[in-house]
Amino acid sequence: MQEATIDAGANHEDPTYELYYWPTLQGRGEYVRLVLEQAGARYRGVARLPESEGGGLKAVVGAFRGGGLGVGVLPLAPPILRHGELVLAQVANVCLYLARRHGLAPADEGRQLEANQLQLTIADLVAEAHDTHHPIAKSKYFEDQVEAARRCAEGFRGARLPKFLGYFEHVLTANTASGGRHLVGARLSYVDLSMFQTLEGLAYAFPRAYARVEPTIPRLTALRARVAALPRIAAYLASPRRIPFNEDGIFRRYPELDDPAPAS
C-alpha cells in the first residue's frame, strides 16, 4: 500500500505537497493527482503511506473530522491538499492553486476565471455521472437502488451526456487561440487534464454509450489522446501510482446502466 514521495523536478525549497484522499480510489482525487504529475511536483499520497509515517485512512479521516491538520478552514471532505501551512479542499479550488504555481493555468485573470468556470462545469458532469449509480442516497448500496439507477442512467445517457460533451466540443472548437487544441488559452492547462480524466471515466463506465457519442466529439477525442501521450502523464498512467478504475469510485461500470447491447 505504500506510495513513495513523487519527485519529478520540483523546487526543493518548497515544502512537499500532501494529498489526502482515499487510498484505493481514483475518484475526485485523481483530478488533483494529474495536475501534480504533469507539474512534476513533489507530493505524498498520505493515505497510501503507513501509519508509522503519518499515513493511512486515519490520517485522511482526521483531516476533515475534528480538523486533524490543525490549520486552515475545516474541509468537508477530501480531496484535501496541504502545502506548508495552507490547507485547501474542493477539486476546482485545489487544481487552480496548483495550476497557477506550475504554469498550468492562463496568466490572465479573466482567462483564469474562464478556466475555473469550465472546471466547475466538469464537476457538474462528474456529479451527474456519479448519481447514475446512486440516485436515491449516497449512503445506500447500488443494489438498494438499482431500478432508480436504471432510470437515472437512461436519462443521463440519452440527454445529459451528449449535452455536456457537445458543450465542451463547442468550447474546444471555438478556442481559436489554440487552434481548437485546448479548452482555454493557447496552451495546455489543468482543465485539459481534467477533461481527459472525465472522458476516461465516462468511457470506462458507459463504454457503449460513450462509443455512440464519440463520433460527434472529434476534437475532444483528439484532446484525450494528446493528454494521454504527454510524457509525464504517460509515465504516470503506466505506473502503480495510477489506481485502476473500480466499482467503488465515481465512474463505475454496471452493464445494466449502459446502452443496451446490440442485438446479435
ZAFIDO-18264 format. One record per residue (C-alpha): residue number from 1; y, z, x; residue in one letter. Coordinates in pm, 1 decimal, m for minus. Example, Ala and Ser with C-alpha at 12.3 -4.5 7.8 and 13.67 -1.06 7.14 Angstrom:
<atoms>
atom seq 1; v m450.0; w 780.0; u 1230.0; type A
atom seq 2; v m106.0; w 714.0; u 1367.0; type S
</atoms>
This chain:
<atoms>
atom seq 1; v 0.0; w 0.0; u 0.0; type M
atom seq 2; v 231.0; w 48.5; u 294.1; type Q
atom seq 3; v 513.5; w m201.3; u 329.9; type E
atom seq 4; v 676.3; w m229.9; u 669.8; type A
atom seq 5; v 1050.1; w m244.2; u 707.2; type T
atom seq 6; v 1159.5; w m605.7; u 699.2; type I
atom seq 7; v 1394.9; w m718.4; u 972.8; type D
atom seq 8; v 1490.3; w m1084.8; u 990.4; type A
atom seq 9; v 1806.3; w m1083.7; u 1193.5; type G
atom seq 10; v 2017.1; w m820.0; u 1021.6; type A
atom seq 11; v 2310.9; w m639.0; u 1175.3; type N
atom seq 12; v 2157.8; w m324.7; u 1325.8; type H
atom seq 13; v 2488.9; w m139.2; u 1296.9; type E
atom seq 14; v 2433.7; w m139.1; u 920.8; type D
atom seq 15; v 2201.0; w 115.2; u 762.5; type P
atom seq 16; v 1880.3; w m29.3; u 622.2; type T
atom seq 17; v 1880.9; w m122.6; u 255.1; type Y
atom seq 18; v 1638.4; w 80.5; u 45.2; type E
atom seq 19; v 1495.8; w m82.4; u m265.5; type L
atom seq 20; v 1346.7; w 144.7; u m530.0; type Y
atom seq 21; v 1109.8; w m43.5; u m758.6; type Y
atom seq 22; v 752.2; w m24.1; u m883.0; type W
atom seq 23; v 500.6; w m93.1; u m604.5; type P
atom seq 24; v 266.2; w m332.1; u m788.8; type T
atom seq 25; v 513.3; w m543.8; u m987.7; type L
atom seq 26; v 743.4; w m833.3; u m916.9; type Q
atom seq 27; v 943.6; w m752.6; u m1228.0; type G
atom seq 28; v 1319.7; w m732.6; u m1203.4; type R
atom seq 29; v 1291.0; w m602.9; u m850.5; type G
atom seq 30; v 1185.4; w m948.1; u m735.7; type E
atom seq 31; v 1532.6; w m1086.0; u m803.4; type Y
atom seq 32; v 1670.5; w m837.5; u m552.7; type V
atom seq 33; v 1390.6; w m897.4; u m302.1; type R
atom seq 34; v 1460.6; w m1270.7; u m295.1; type L
atom seq 35; v 1824.9; w m1213.0; u m203.9; type V
atom seq 36; v 1727.1; w m967.1; u 69.6; type L
atom seq 37; v 1467.3; w m1206.7; u 207.9; type E
atom seq 38; v 1695.7; w m1510.1; u 209.0; type Q
atom seq 39; v 1970.5; w m1299.5; u 368.3; type A
atom seq 40; v 1737.8; w m1193.0; u 648.1; type G
atom seq 41; v 1839.7; w m837.2; u 567.0; type A
atom seq 42; v 1672.0; w m522.9; u 695.4; type R
atom seq 43; v 1522.8; w m336.0; u 398.8; type Y
atom seq 44; v 1249.9; w m99.0; u 289.3; type R
atom seq 45; v 1047.7; w m121.9; u m29.5; type G
atom seq 46; v 1044.0; w 254.2; u m83.9; type V
atom seq 47; v 762.0; w 269.3; u m338.5; type A
atom seq 48; v 527.1; w 86.3; u m103.5; type R
atom seq 49; v 575.2; w 339.3; u 173.2; type L
atom seq 50; v 356.0; w 650.6; u 199.6; type P
atom seq 51; v 487.6; w 975.7; u 56.9; type E
atom seq 52; v 497.0; w 1116.6; u 409.2; type S
atom seq 53; v 776.5; w 867.2; u 479.4; type E
atom seq 54; v 966.5; w 942.6; u 159.8; type G
atom seq 55; v 797.2; w 668.3; u m38.5; type G
atom seq 56; v 558.6; w 631.4; u m329.3; type G
atom seq 57; v 605.2; w 639.8; u m702.9; type L
atom seq 58; v 754.6; w 988.3; u m696.9; type K
atom seq 59; v 1045.6; w 858.1; u m491.8; type A
atom seq 60; v 1116.8; w 582.9; u m744.4; type V
atom seq 61; v 1095.9; w 813.6; u m1046.1; type V
atom seq 62; v 1306.1; w 1074.1; u m868.6; type G
atom seq 63; v 1577.1; w 815.9; u m806.6; type A
atom seq 64; v 1657.6; w 789.5; u m1177.1; type F
atom seq 65; v 1530.3; w 1118.0; u m1317.0; type R
atom seq 66; v 1749.6; w 1400.7; u m1208.8; type G
atom seq 67; v 1941.5; w 1198.7; u m950.1; type G
atom seq 68; v 1689.7; w 1217.4; u m669.0; type G
atom seq 69; v 1916.6; w 1011.5; u m443.4; type L
atom seq 70; v 2194.0; w 1265.6; u m471.0; type G
atom seq 71; v 2483.0; w 1016.4; u m462.4; type V
atom seq 72; v 2646.6; w 768.7; u m697.2; type G
atom seq 73; v 2616.1; w 727.9; u m1072.8; type V
atom seq 74; v 2271.2; w 822.8; u m1203.1; type L
atom seq 75; v 2080.4; w 496.3; u m1268.8; type P
atom seq 76; v 1895.1; w 449.0; u m1596.0; type L
atom seq 77; v 1604.7; w 255.9; u m1444.2; type A
atom seq 78; v 1501.5; w 55.9; u m1136.8; type P
atom seq 79; v 1558.7; w m167.1; u m953.2; type P
atom seq 80; v 1788.8; w 60.9; u m757.2; type I
atom seq 81; v 1944.2; w m24.4; u m422.8; type L
atom seq 82; v 2062.3; w 236.2; u m177.0; type R
atom seq 83; v 2282.5; w 129.6; u 110.6; type H
atom seq 84; v 2409.9; w 425.5; u 305.5; type G
atom seq 85; v 2596.2; w 642.9; u 55.5; type E
atom seq 86; v 2617.0; w 364.7; u m202.7; type L
atom seq 87; v 2363.4; w 358.3; u m488.3; type V
atom seq 88; v 2358.1; w 64.5; u m731.4; type L
atom seq 89; v 2141.2; w m39.4; u m1024.3; type A
atom seq 90; v 2120.2; w m337.7; u m1262.3; type Q
atom seq 91; v 1995.4; w m667.2; u m1120.7; type V
atom seq 92; v 2317.9; w m863.7; u m1161.4; type A
atom seq 93; v 2519.9; w m584.1; u m1002.2; type N
atom seq 94; v 2286.5; w m538.2; u m705.0; type V
atom seq 95; v 2245.2; w m910.1; u m641.2; type C
atom seq 96; v 2619.6; w m972.4; u m645.0; type L
atom seq 97; v 2678.0; w m688.1; u m399.7; type Y
atom seq 98; v 2416.4; w m819.9; u m158.2; type L
atom seq 99; v 2523.1; w m1180.8; u m200.5; type A
atom seq 100; v 2885.0; w m1103.4; u m117.6; type R
atom seq 101; v 2778.6; w m928.7; u 201.9; type R
atom seq 102; v 2539.5; w m1201.2; u 317.4; type H
atom seq 103; v 2708.8; w m1529.6; u 232.6; type G
atom seq 104; v 2508.1; w m1597.9; u m84.1; type L
atom seq 105; v 2800.0; w m1576.0; u m328.8; type A
atom seq 106; v 3101.1; w m1803.7; u m369.4; type P
atom seq 107; v 3404.1; w m1689.5; u m173.0; type A
atom seq 108; v 3647.8; w m1747.6; u m460.2; type D
atom seq 109; v 3680.3; w m1463.4; u m710.5; type E
atom seq 110; v 3675.1; w m1696.7; u m1009.0; type G
atom seq 111; v 3354.4; w m1857.2; u m886.2; type R
atom seq 112; v 3204.5; w m1512.8; u m829.0; type Q
atom seq 113; v 3269.9; w m1429.8; u m1192.9; type L
atom seq 114; v 3108.9; w m1758.1; u m1295.3; type E
atom seq 115; v 2807.0; w m1671.3; u m1081.4; type A
atom seq 116; v 2783.2; w m1331.1; u m1247.9; type N
atom seq 117; v 2808.1; w m1496.5; u m1589.3; type Q
atom seq 118; v 2511.7; w m1719.2; u m1504.0; type L
atom seq 119; v 2316.8; w m1425.0; u m1362.4; type Q
atom seq 120; v 2370.2; w m1229.0; u m1683.7; type L
atom seq 121; v 2254.3; w m1529.2; u m1887.3; type T
atom seq 122; v 1940.5; w m1541.5; u m1673.2; type I
atom seq 123; v 1893.8; w m1173.3; u m1755.0; type A
atom seq 124; v 1912.4; w m1260.4; u m2126.3; type D
atom seq 125; v 1640.4; w m1522.2; u m2081.0; type L
atom seq 126; v 1421.9; w m1280.8; u m1885.8; type V
atom seq 127; v 1459.5; w m1015.6; u m2156.3; type A
atom seq 128; v 1358.3; w m1262.0; u m2427.8; type E
atom seq 129; v 1055.5; w m1372.6; u m2224.8; type A
atom seq 130; v 952.3; w m1008.9; u m2188.8; type H
atom seq 131; v 994.8; w m945.9; u m2560.4; type D
atom seq 132; v 740.2; w m1214.1; u m2646.2; type T
atom seq 133; v 461.8; w m973.9; u m2547.5; type H
atom seq 134; v 640.2; w m653.4; u m2654.1; type H
atom seq 135; v 839.1; w m747.0; u m2965.1; type P
atom seq 136; v 795.1; w m417.0; u m3151.2; type I
atom seq 137; v 813.6; w m142.1; u m2888.1; type A
atom seq 138; v 816.5; w m131.6; u m2510.3; type K
atom seq 139; v 610.6; w 187.7; u m2520.4; type S
atom seq 140; v 319.9; w 30.5; u m2711.4; type K
atom seq 141; v 41.0; w m174.9; u m2556.9; type Y
atom seq 142; v 32.5; w m550.2; u m2610.6; type F
atom seq 143; v m290.4; w m505.8; u m2806.8; type E
atom seq 144; v m99.5; w m292.4; u m3059.7; type D
atom seq 145; v 143.8; w m573.2; u m3145.0; type Q
atom seq 146; v m48.7; w m897.8; u m3098.7; type V
atom seq 147; v 40.4; w m1058.6; u m3431.3; type E
atom seq 148; v 409.7; w m979.4; u m3393.8; type A
atom seq 149; v 390.1; w m1110.1; u m3038.3; type A
atom seq 150; v 240.1; w m1438.3; u m3160.8; type R
atom seq 151; v 529.0; w m1489.9; u m3400.0; type R
atom seq 152; v 790.1; w m1391.8; u m3141.8; type C
atom seq 153; v 637.6; w m1619.3; u m2877.7; type A
atom seq 154; v 624.0; w m1911.9; u m3117.5; type E
atom seq 155; v 996.1; w m1885.8; u m3177.0; type G
atom seq 156; v 1066.8; w m1838.3; u m2807.1; type F
atom seq 157; v 865.2; w m2144.1; u m2704.3; type R
atom seq 158; v 994.3; w m2364.3; u m2980.5; type G
atom seq 159; v 1364.6; w m2284.3; u m2976.7; type A
atom seq 160; v 1478.6; w m2036.7; u m2715.1; type R
atom seq 161; v 1300.2; w m2172.4; u m2406.5; type L
atom seq 162; v 1435.0; w m2527.8; u m2441.8; type P
atom seq 163; v 1779.2; w m2393.5; u m2535.7; type K
atom seq 164; v 1810.7; w m2172.6; u m2227.4; type F
atom seq 165; v 1665.1; w m2424.9; u m1984.2; type L
atom seq 166; v 1868.5; w m2707.2; u m2138.0; type G
atom seq 167; v 2180.9; w m2498.1; u m2085.0; type Y
atom seq 168; v 2104.0; w m2435.9; u m1718.4; type F
atom seq 169; v 2016.1; w m2802.0; u m1669.7; type E
atom seq 170; v 2358.9; w m2890.8; u m1810.3; type H
atom seq 171; v 2532.6; w m2640.2; u m1580.7; type V
atom seq 172; v 2349.8; w m2780.0; u m1280.5; type L
atom seq 173; v 2434.2; w m3138.1; u m1372.5; type T
atom seq 174; v 2798.9; w m3052.4; u m1433.7; type A
atom seq 175; v 2840.0; w m2884.5; u m1093.5; type N
atom seq 176; v 2973.2; w m3190.6; u m918.2; type T
atom seq 177; v 3090.8; w m2974.9; u m625.7; type A
atom seq 178; v 2727.4; w m2955.1; u m514.4; type S
atom seq 179; v 2613.3; w m3292.1; u m640.8; type G
atom seq 180; v 2402.8; w m3115.3; u m901.0; type G
atom seq 181; v 2206.0; w m2925.0; u m637.3; type R
atom seq 182; v 2331.9; w m2570.0; u m703.3; type H
atom seq 183; v 2424.5; w m2378.9; u m1016.4; type L
atom seq 184; v 2761.0; w m2253.1; u m892.8; type V
atom seq 185; v 2976.4; w m2351.5; u m597.8; type G
atom seq 186; v 2898.2; w m2605.4; u m330.4; type A
atom seq 187; v 2607.3; w m2428.4; u m158.8; type R
atom seq 188; v 2309.5; w m2204.2; u m214.2; type L
atom seq 189; v 2384.2; w m1881.0; u m399.0; type S
atom seq 190; v 2189.3; w m1586.1; u m529.3; type Y
atom seq 191; v 2196.3; w m1746.4; u m874.1; type V
atom seq 192; v 1983.0; w m2034.1; u m742.8; type D
atom seq 193; v 1732.3; w m1779.3; u m611.7; type L
atom seq 194; v 1723.4; w m1605.0; u m948.9; type S
atom seq 195; v 1676.1; w m1934.3; u m1131.2; type M
atom seq 196; v 1382.5; w m2012.5; u m902.3; type F
atom seq 197; v 1217.1; w m1679.4; u m983.6; type Q
atom seq 198; v 1271.2; w m1727.0; u m1355.9; type T
atom seq 199; v 1119.7; w m2075.8; u m1353.0; type L
atom seq 200; v 824.5; w m1945.9; u m1152.8; type E
atom seq 201; v 772.1; w m1670.0; u m1406.7; type G
atom seq 202; v 800.7; w m1897.5; u m1708.7; type L
atom seq 203; v 555.9; w m2145.9; u m1558.8; type A
atom seq 204; v 312.8; w m1860.2; u m1497.9; type Y
atom seq 205; v 344.5; w m1701.0; u m1841.2; type A
atom seq 206; v 366.0; w m2017.0; u m2052.5; type F
atom seq 207; v 204.7; w m2296.4; u m1848.4; type P
atom seq 208; v 156.1; w m2535.3; u m2142.1; type R
atom seq 209; v 496.7; w m2471.5; u m2299.4; type A
atom seq 210; v 667.6; w m2499.1; u m1963.5; type Y
atom seq 211; v 489.6; w m2827.1; u m1887.9; type A
atom seq 212; v 612.8; w m2959.4; u m2223.1; type R
atom seq 213; v 975.6; w m2871.5; u m2147.0; type V
atom seq 214; v 971.2; w m2958.3; u m1776.6; type E
atom seq 215; v 1034.0; w m3335.5; u m1816.0; type P
atom seq 216; v 1370.2; w m3250.6; u m1977.7; type T
atom seq 217; v 1492.1; w m3042.1; u m1681.1; type I
atom seq 218; v 1456.2; w m3264.0; u m1370.8; type P
atom seq 219; v 1743.2; w m3101.1; u m1179.0; type R
atom seq 220; v 1612.2; w m2751.0; u m1237.8; type L
atom seq 221; v 1267.8; w m2868.5; u m1128.3; type T
atom seq 222; v 1418.2; w m3006.0; u m807.3; type A
atom seq 223; v 1610.9; w m2680.6; u m751.5; type L
atom seq 224; v 1291.2; w m2479.8; u m791.1; type R
atom seq 225; v 1122.1; w m2691.8; u m524.1; type A
atom seq 226; v 1417.6; w m2669.2; u m284.5; type R
atom seq 227; v 1433.4; w m2290.5; u m304.9; type V
atom seq 228; v 1058.0; w m2259.7; u m251.0; type A
atom seq 229; v 1094.6; w m2471.9; u 64.2; type A
atom seq 230; v 1372.5; w m2261.4; u 222.0; type L
atom seq 231; v 1220.3; w m2132.4; u 548.2; type P
atom seq 232; v 1276.7; w m1763.9; u 477.8; type R
atom seq 233; v 1169.4; w m1793.0; u 114.7; type I
atom seq 234; v 862.3; w m1998.0; u 205.5; type A
atom seq 235; v 762.9; w m1736.8; u 463.2; type A
atom seq 236; v 810.8; w m1459.6; u 208.7; type Y
atom seq 237; v 609.3; w m1637.0; u m60.2; type L
atom seq 238; v 321.3; w m1677.6; u 185.3; type A
atom seq 239; v 335.2; w m1313.1; u 295.8; type S
atom seq 240; v 172.2; w m999.6; u 148.6; type P
atom seq 241; v 521.3; w m877.4; u 62.5; type R
atom seq 242; v 521.6; w m1119.1; u m233.9; type R
atom seq 243; v 336.7; w m935.9; u m510.0; type I
atom seq 244; v 137.8; w m1178.1; u m730.4; type P
atom seq 245; v 230.7; w m1221.8; u m1094.2; type F
atom seq 246; v 18.5; w m999.1; u m1313.1; type N
atom seq 247; v m13.6; w m875.6; u m1669.5; type E
atom seq 248; v 186.9; w m559.6; u m1608.7; type D
atom seq 249; v 515.5; w m731.8; u m1524.7; type G
atom seq 250; v 785.6; w m917.1; u m1716.0; type I
atom seq 251; v 609.8; w m1253.1; u m1711.5; type F
atom seq 252; v 256.7; w m1214.2; u m1847.9; type R
atom seq 253; v 1.7; w m1485.7; u m1912.6; type R
atom seq 254; v m153.6; w m1431.4; u m2253.2; type Y
atom seq 255; v m307.4; w m1764.3; u m2365.7; type P
atom seq 256; v m254.8; w m1676.6; u m2731.9; type E
atom seq 257; v 123.0; w m1668.1; u m2672.6; type L
atom seq 258; v 139.1; w m2012.2; u m2511.4; type D
atom seq 259; v 145.4; w m2355.1; u m2676.9; type D
atom seq 260; v m189.3; w m2440.0; u m2833.0; type P
atom seq 261; v m430.3; w m2616.2; u m2600.2; type A
atom seq 262; v m450.9; w m2991.9; u m2666.8; type P
atom seq 263; v m743.6; w m3096.7; u m2881.0; type A
atom seq 264; v m1033.4; w m3225.1; u m2677.2; type S
</atoms>
